[in-house]
Amino acid sequence: MTQDLSDSQSRSPSDLFPEALLEHHGKRVFAPMARWKSKKQIPPVLLITGQAGIGKKSMSRYLAEWILCETPPPGPIPKACKLCHSCLSFASGNHTAFTEVAPEDDTESLKIDQFRELKATVGFGTYHHHARVILIPQVERMTPQAANSMLKLLEETPPGWQFLLTTHDSTLLLPTLVSRCQMIRLKPLPTLEIQQLLHKIGVAPARATVCAELSQGSWDRALRFADDDIWEKRSEVLKFIETPHLHCSPLIDWATQKISHFETLVDLLEQITAELLAWSSSTPLVPPEEFPWKCASTHPTLTSLAHHYQKKPARLESARHFWFQQAERLGQSRHEIHLPLNRKILAQDLLFPWIGAPT
Ligand SMILES: [Zn+2]
């Protein structure tokens, strides 16, 4: 497989959003949508939440296309006709009534200026059927100034305007913003479903199994792990855990290159620390070879590491404390990666402590 599966931006929404994903998320989205539509009142600000990479943006785009469609087919499932003028404009990426607000630079934050332009159009222009859909993915990336500047518009949405916001963590948003939203929560995908989907798009069965296990219910994450470059790096991270001082520098360089690399590193370390914490917290301590390690691909490394600590009970407690600290640090770094911070320093901050881990 040579395809760059992580390059999801260049694919069309329908490629990104396979039927099975639509069916899975549809269970939570379509019933309220149909109910609101029958009352002719879709809440003007919808906040779609759920863990990172499970398809919140794709679901929002699907809904946007349907809301703007001129002749949506009748039926219980909201669906765009794909044939009308609106659907064709949507597919070409040039729909005048659809706006997606994305970061303009690599700091990944949504700044106040980006919303000034949007607000300037209130009351101007005749939009398609007077409807307008504004998608703000990962709305937690809004700077506080930008979020504050949008509160009034979200409180008093112009007629026909529909806001679709997404976030992986609504606690990162201003409470005053959340209070203006109707929330819909999407659930992670079952591992087996992800495995079958990966298999369908041509990922080899053994790789599909591991990627599905590592995905933690996220389709984006599963695609990322299936990518050749990242697949190769998986073993480097395991080597790093075994002998951190030997593998630290190349891993830092790699994680610094791209956000997707950094996120992969965090995903893998999080999975490893979570497994080690679960094992070390078992009472009485389960022999490593009998422990139900969740991910088959990291099983041998973790078993051998756990054996090492099992032989040194005095060190186990400090190791457990270390893993706990690292788990907390990893959680923080998910937020920090989107701040204007030096990525190399962040990667060093995550990896250097492992060199001094209790042995
Ligand atoms: Zn249509």
Boltz pocket constraint, residues with backbone or C-beta under 6 A from the ligand:
constraints:
  - pocket:
      binder: B
      contacts: [[A, 65], [A, 68], [A, 69], [A, 70], [A, 71], [A, 72], [A, 80], [A, 81], [A, 82], [A, 83], [A, 84], [A, 85], [A, 86], [A, 87]]
      max_distance: 6.0
